[in-house]
Amino acid sequence: MTTSPGSALDPAAPLLDADAARHYRTVTRRALGRPAPGGTGAGPLAAFVLTHPLAEHTVAALAAGHGPYSLVHLAQEIEVHHPPRPGAPLDASAALDAVRLEPKGTRLVLTTTLTDPATGAAQARLTAHILLVGLRTAEPHGTLVPMAAVRQESPGDPVSRDLGIDREWIADYGHAAGDLNPVHLDPDAAREAGFDDVIAHGMSLVALAVEEAAERYADGDTDRVLAVGARFARPVLPGEGTALDLTPSAAGDTVAFTVRSGGAAAVKGGWLRLGPAAGADR
């Protein structure tokens, strides 16, 4: 297992101050047609934004010297033990739990963890499944554990909402999240990578699901989203016609979601676990 410690507050990423957290959520919510958020909660996607630079560094270190490759984000899980608070000091670590060679390249399971530097207590744990297409020289180890799935025995009424995904929103989200990969910003770079146009960030679609689910089922409080997971099935292009489908459980503690674009599922197997409202019995 390869472990890389580092600061979560990497200079390449936006600091988790109150203004940056609010800006990130405000930009995200624009694609839902919703106004800027109330309150000060940052939500579970703040943990992804903070750890993303360290995750990128860890993958780049594994691939260094092995030739060109392209990275495909296959799936992501986030579990929050304590919601990150703007201005609070945090440490981060990254571990490659599994590496497996496949016909198209190398598949990784990468775990990043946010901890409280004073106590060492875990604040959030993130697990990503990644395929490095074209790279087959890494040393295999570990076991690929399937992503979690949520089965709703008694689903509630499904709802659907159209999403406003355009080039401007994709670019604004990338700057707010600190993910400036050219395939999201530059049409020429996207075409060189095999896409017809720039593509939306996969985690931006998850962020939309978190915001909409919180509005509908958690009184707008994204900090009540304690865990989220999803698999990425296909890219989303601007102006393609994209919709978010949500299905709450009858008990109100989980929400299943799918993102459809261009007539096919772009994000599937999505789920969120909700905690009780502040002051409610646990």
TALIN-V499434 format. One record per residue. N is the residue number from 1. SS is DSSP state (a for helix, b for strand, c for the rest). PHI is phi in whole degrees, 0 to 359 (* if undefined). OMEGA is omega in radians with two decimals (none if undefined). Layout:
{{N	SS	PHI	OMEGA} {N	SS	PHI	OMEGA}}
This chain:
{{1	c	*	3.10} {2	b	260	-3.12} {3	b	237	3.14} {4	b	234	3.07} {5	b	279	3.08} {6	b	181	3.14} {7	b	282	3.05} {8	c	293	-3.11} {9	c	273	-3.14} {10	c	295	-3.13} {11	c	301	-3.13} {12	c	283	-3.09} {13	c	247	3.05} {14	c	297	3.05} {15	c	292	3.12} {16	c	274	2.96} {17	c	264	-3.03} {18	a	299	-3.11} {19	a	293	-3.13} {20	a	294	3.13} {21	a	296	3.13} {22	a	293	3.14} {23	a	298	3.13} {24	a	302	-3.12} {25	a	289	3.12} {26	a	296	3.10} {27	a	298	3.13} {28	a	304	-3.03} {29	a	292	3.13} {30	a	299	3.13} {31	c	289	3.06} {32	c	265	-3.06} {33	c	72	-3.12} {34	c	253	-3.14} {35	c	286	3.09} {36	c	304	-3.07} {37	c	288	2.97} {38	c	268	3.11} {39	c	77	-3.05} {40	c	243	-3.10} {41	c	297	3.13} {42	c	262	3.13} {43	c	81	-3.05} {44	c	290	-3.13} {45	a	290	3.05} {46	a	300	3.12} {47	a	296	3.11} {48	a	293	3.14} {49	a	301	-3.10} {50	a	292	-3.05} {51	a	267	-3.07} {52	a	303	3.13} {53	a	300	3.12} {54	a	293	3.09} {55	a	298	3.11} {56	a	299	3.13} {57	a	298	-3.12} {58	a	295	3.12} {59	a	294	-3.14} {60	a	298	3.12} {61	a	295	3.11} {62	a	295	-3.04} {63	a	272	-3.04} {64	c	303	3.08} {65	c	81	-3.09} {66	c	254	3.07} {67	c	90	-3.07} {68	c	290	3.08} {69	c	204	2.99} {70	b	238	-3.06} {71	b	260	3.07} {72	b	242	3.12} {73	b	278	-3.04} {74	b	273	-3.06} {75	b	197	-3.12} {76	b	211	2.97} {77	b	234	3.05} {78	b	226	3.04} {79	b	238	-3.07} {80	b	253	3.06} {81	c	270	3.09} {82	c	218	-3.10} {83	c	304	3.08} {84	c	302	-3.14} {85	c	253	3.11} {86	c	306	3.12} {87	c	88	-3.11} {88	c	283	3.12} {89	c	292	-3.13} {90	c	219	2.96} {91	b	246	3.13} {92	b	223	3.02} {93	b	221	3.14} {94	b	228	-3.14} {95	b	222	3.02} {96	b	272	-3.06} {97	b	284	-3.12} {98	b	207	3.06} {99	b	225	-3.13} {100	b	224	3.09} {101	b	276	3.10} {102	b	232	-3.09} {103	c	305	-3.11} {104	c	272	-3.10} {105	b	159	-3.08} {106	b	243	3.10} {107	b	259	-3.08} {108	b	236	2.84} {109	b	245	-3.07} {110	b	245	3.10} {111	b	247	3.02} {112	b	242	-3.07} {113	b	228	3.00} {114	b	261	-3.13} {115	b	229	3.03} {116	c	280	-3.08} {117	c	296	-3.12} {118	c	282	-3.05} {119	c	248	-3.06} {120	c	78	-3.12} {121	c	287	3.12} {122	b	292	3.08} {123	b	261	3.13} {124	b	202	3.11} {125	b	231	-3.08} {126	b	235	3.13} {127	b	237	-3.14} {128	b	242	2.95} {129	b	258	-3.01} {130	b	228	3.02} {131	b	245	3.05} {132	b	264	-3.06} {133	b	287	3.11} {134	c	93	3.14} {135	c	249	-3.10} {136	c	225	-3.09} {137	c	247	3.14} {138	c	288	3.13} {139	c	274	-3.11} {140	c	294	3.00} {141	b	194	3.07} {142	c	75	-3.10} {143	c	234	3.09} {144	c	283	3.13} {145	c	266	-3.14} {146	c	301	3.07} {147	c	293	3.12} {148	c	294	3.07} {149	c	225	3.13} {150	c	248	3.10} {151	c	254	-3.13} {152	c	265	3.14} {153	c	290	-3.11} {154	c	226	-3.12} {155	b	291	3.07} {156	b	271	-3.10} {157	b	282	3.12} {158	b	285	3.05} {159	b	227	-3.14} {160	b	225	3.14} {161	b	220	3.07} {162	b	289	-3.11} {163	b	245	3.12} {164	c	265	-3.12} {165	c	261	3.06} {166	c	229	-3.07} {167	a	300	-3.11} {168	a	297	-3.13} {169	a	295	3.13} {170	a	301	-3.14} {171	a	295	-3.13} {172	a	296	3.10} {173	a	298	-3.13} {174	a	302	3.12} {175	a	291	3.13} {176	a	292	-3.11} {177	a	269	-3.11} {178	c	78	3.12} {179	c	249	-3.04} {180	c	253	3.05} {181	c	305	-3.07} {182	a	302	-3.13} {183	a	295	3.11} {184	a	265	-2.98} {185	a	238	-2.99} {186	c	240	-3.13} {187	a	303	3.13} {188	a	294	3.11} {189	a	296	3.12} {190	a	296	3.12} {191	a	293	3.09} {192	a	297	3.13} {193	c	274	3.06} {194	c	102	3.13} {195	c	258	3.13} {196	c	282	-3.10} {197	c	198	3.02} {198	c	301	-3.13} {199	b	239	3.10} {200	c	289	3.03} {201	c	297	3.12} {202	a	303	-3.10} {203	a	286	3.04} {204	a	294	3.13} {205	a	289	3.05} {206	a	294	3.11} {207	a	299	3.10} {208	a	297	3.11} {209	a	297	3.12} {210	a	298	-3.11} {211	a	296	-3.09} {212	a	291	3.11} {213	a	296	3.12} {214	a	297	3.13} {215	a	298	-3.02} {216	a	277	-2.93} {217	a	234	-3.10} {218	c	223	3.07} {219	c	56	3.10} {220	c	78	-3.06} {221	c	265	-3.13} {222	a	292	3.10} {223	a	290	3.04} {224	a	280	3.04} {225	b	279	-3.03} {226	b	271	3.12} {227	b	202	3.13} {228	b	209	3.10} {229	b	211	3.14} {230	b	194	3.03} {231	b	246	-3.10} {232	b	259	-2.99} {233	c	259	-3.13} {234	c	200	-3.14} {235	c	286	3.07} {236	c	249	3.12} {237	b	260	-3.14} {238	c	295	3.08} {239	c	70	-3.02} {240	c	275	-3.04} {241	c	86	-2.99} {242	b	234	-3.11} {243	b	222	3.09} {244	b	251	3.08} {245	b	251	3.13} {246	b	236	3.05} {247	b	226	3.12} {248	b	281	2.97} {249	b	283	3.12} {250	c	299	-3.14} {251	c	283	3.12} {252	c	80	-3.10} {253	c	260	3.07} {254	b	224	3.05} {255	b	225	3.03} {256	b	270	3.12} {257	b	213	3.07} {258	b	221	2.98} {259	b	247	3.12} {260	b	253	3.13} {261	b	211	3.13} {262	c	60	3.09} {263	c	82	-3.13} {264	b	219	3.13} {265	b	286	3.08} {266	b	263	3.02} {267	b	236	-3.10} {268	b	227	-3.11} {269	b	64	-3.11} {270	b	286	3.13} {271	b	206	3.02} {272	b	228	3.03} {273	b	248	-3.08} {274	b	255	3.02} {275	c	265	-3.13} {276	c	289	3.07} {277	c	295	3.12} {278	c	304	3.14} {279	c	88	3.12} {280	c	282	3.09} {281	c	295	-3.13} {282	c	258	none}}
